[in-house]
Amino acid sequence: MRCVAITCARNEADIIEPFVRHTLAFCDQVIVLDHGSTDATPEILRGLGGEGLPLHVTRDESIGRMHVDHMNRLLRLAAEEFAADWILCLDADEFIAGRVGRSFLPARVDDTTPCLKIRPRTYYSQRADSPGVLNPVERITRRLAREPQGDGASPFKVLVPGPLAKLPGARLAAGNHLLRIDGVEAASQILDDVWLAHFSLRTPGQYAIKLASKRLHAHRFISPHGDEGAQYGEAYARMTKSYSAFAANFFEERLAYLPAHDPREVVADPLDYRGGPLRHTAPVPDMDNFARQMLILAESLALTAPAPVAHANGDVKHPLFTIEVFKPGGGTAHRCGDAARRRLEFPLGLAPGDDALHLRVGGEPGMLEITRFALVHPGCAASAEREFDADALRKNLRVVSDAAVLHSGNVYRLLLSREPAVLVFRNWRDAGLPPPAALRVEVRFDGQPDKSVLLHPAALNAMNRDAAAREIAEEKFQLLRERVKYLPGSAIDFSEKGDAILHTLAGWCNPESWGTWTEGNEATLAIRLAEIPRGGLVLNANVKALTARGQPGVCATVCVAGQDVATWTVGHDDFKQYRANIPASAIRDLRCAITFKIANPRSPAGLGISSDNRQLGLGFGSLELCA
């Protein structure tokens, strides 16, 4: 049985070495994706690799907070390239504890084996800790007496059977709490005698860096994954009011993302650390580390800030936008600056016969978040406020023109083009309430949205469905394609939430929930490799065809650099895996162009399936290149 651990780490220099050493006492291999660390993490990982430890490290400096995407990429890599029977999905501050070895893992594994769920135990720094002990998991020996549980929050981390990780629809949820197969949570069992020792709060400077990074990025960027820094707001406010007081009271600091708990209610429970001595981790004064990382963060944010537009007369124009609630012949508008969060209120004056609210948003191209949308109905004693969440907005706030909706969690987002966007909200009526007198919204606007937003696959897919919105970032779109580096063994996802849009050129339809169709007689991928492989590559693709039972299959030739490397005949059945061997002679540089030549595309209308006249061939769910 082969066990592989995966983690995505950023600036974990104080704990990455003990994590790797300890985890290897339980696993055959550790895979670390270093997401652009600016501290000593890369040097420590190189030192560990130089010892000959079974450690695979890749560095990714892609823009934006894409932890979920990175972990799913590593999940597939562990299952396919490293032949894992079990995959432990961990953060770099989580340490396996409890039963010794790997006896807690079932030896026989197949695609019916349930996932395993493991509980965390949260460790807390205390004043009684020995300050001279460099290894934080040996220095911090006390944990919460009781783990707080939030409503609906999963307290578990997941261990995934390798055969499940190979399924095309397998995807880790945010936080590594569970695995979904085609959107449905996979079956799981809870482990009772194994747990994860979680060392999230280690020093004042380490926690302050985390607070500042998340909070400042949340202010600067609008992320497709949501306002990830919001939960750290109170702790961040305490830190900014007085860092010295924050540091002095650090041992009473409550972990921000946990439900209410008392950090002083702890019990002694030292981790049975199995990693041995540290050889590559150097002691760094906590305040020095904090100051260095804060300066690097400030420089990064300054370099990515959009420059204001200077006019010939010397005036400087900052990006602005307007929101207007209108009826034919009049309206009320509000103006906001870029990257601004504003609470706005619009008097409505709707008549009982009015059946819709009309909104117009204009100004610079950019990203608009609507974080709150509430109607105020006048009542007898007090006004009744009816709030609509993001799901209700997606159902009822219809885009009429010049915008694309980006689906992302609990926030409603619009990508705006150069022309004013018109939206209509229709479901405002309530049988027990009079017409609303006012609309209250909370919005945030990022004028000329930068690469942290637009260079995310979810945003690109949304724009690709709307020609006007796509104009916003055509130049940045091409820039991203030049910067994306494909790691052999990682899966390219062709669904509407996937990253295939970063590699598809001509001949592809817009992605759908399951994947993407080819259109016409040719479809081309342009994949930029991280490095030229020593030998050839093997292309594995999960593919289906547009055909009907009893009809001939779709015939496709796979061509790389002018060489035909495989011919597939894809029949009526649902997704199957198809393979093509790409010789080294076809890989001449880092750009690998793959063309699928479709001999007999068909239309759904011609097959009597629907009125769709597109000439479709193969439907791709996922694709990967393996060395």
Salt bridges, closest charged atoms under 4 A:
GLU12 OE1 - ARG202 NH2 2.82
ASP14 OD2 - ARG202 NE 2.62
GLU17 OE2 - ARG21 NE 2.92
ASP28 OD2 - ARG102 NH1 2.71
ASP34 OD2 - ARG59 NH1 2.59
GLU43 OE2 - ARG46 NH2 3.52
GLU51 OE2 - ARG21 NH2 2.53
GLU51 OE1 - ARG279 NH1 3.53
GLU51 OE2 - HIS280 NE2 2.63
ASP60 OD2 - HIS70 ND1 3.98
ASP60 OD2 - ARG73 NH1 2.67
GLU61 OE2 - ARG59 NE 3.08
ASP69 OD1 - ARG171 NH2 3.07
ASP69 OD2 - HIS225 NE2 3.72
ASP69 OD2 - HIS456 NE2 3.54
ASP91 OD1 - HIS67 NE2 3.92
ASP91 OD2 - LYS157 NZ 3.26
ASP93 OD2 - HIS198 NE2 3.21
GLU94 OE2 - LYS157 NZ 2.37
ASP129 OD1 - ARG142 NH1 3.61
GLU185 OE2 - LYS117 NZ 2.86
ASP192 OD1 - ARG119 NH1 3.44
ASP193 OD2 - ARG99 NH2 2.37
ASP227 OD2 - ARG341 NH2 3.05
GLU228 OE1 - ARG65 NE 2.98
GLU252 OE1 - ARG127 NH2 3.15
GLU253 OE2 - ARG238 NH2 2.28
ASP262 OD1 - ARG264 NE 3.06
GLU265 OE1 - ARG146 NH2 2.96
ASP269 OD2 - ARG121 NH1 3.45
ASP269 OD2 - ARG143 NE 2.68
ASP272 OD2 - ARG274 NH2 2.77
GLU324 OE1 - ARG360 NH1 2.87
GLU345 OE1 - ARG440 NE 2.99
ASP354 OD2 - LYS327 NZ 3.50
GLU364 OE2 - LYS317 NZ 3.00
GLU369 OE2 - ARG413 NH2 2.91
GLU385 OE2 - ARG372 NH2 2.08
GLU385 OE1 - ARG440 NH1 2.59
GLU387 OE1 - ARG372 NE 3.46
ASP391 OD1 - ARG394 NH2 2.88
GLU442 OE1 - ARG343 NE 3.34
ASP446 OD1 - ARG220 NH1 3.97
ASP450 OD2 - ARG220 NH1 3.22
GLU471 OE1 - ARG418 NH1 3.58
GLU482 OE1 - ARG528 NH1 3.80
GLU482 OE1 - ARG591 NH2 3.06
ASP573 OD2 - LYS576 NZ 3.37
ASP612 OD2 - ARG614 NH2 2.75
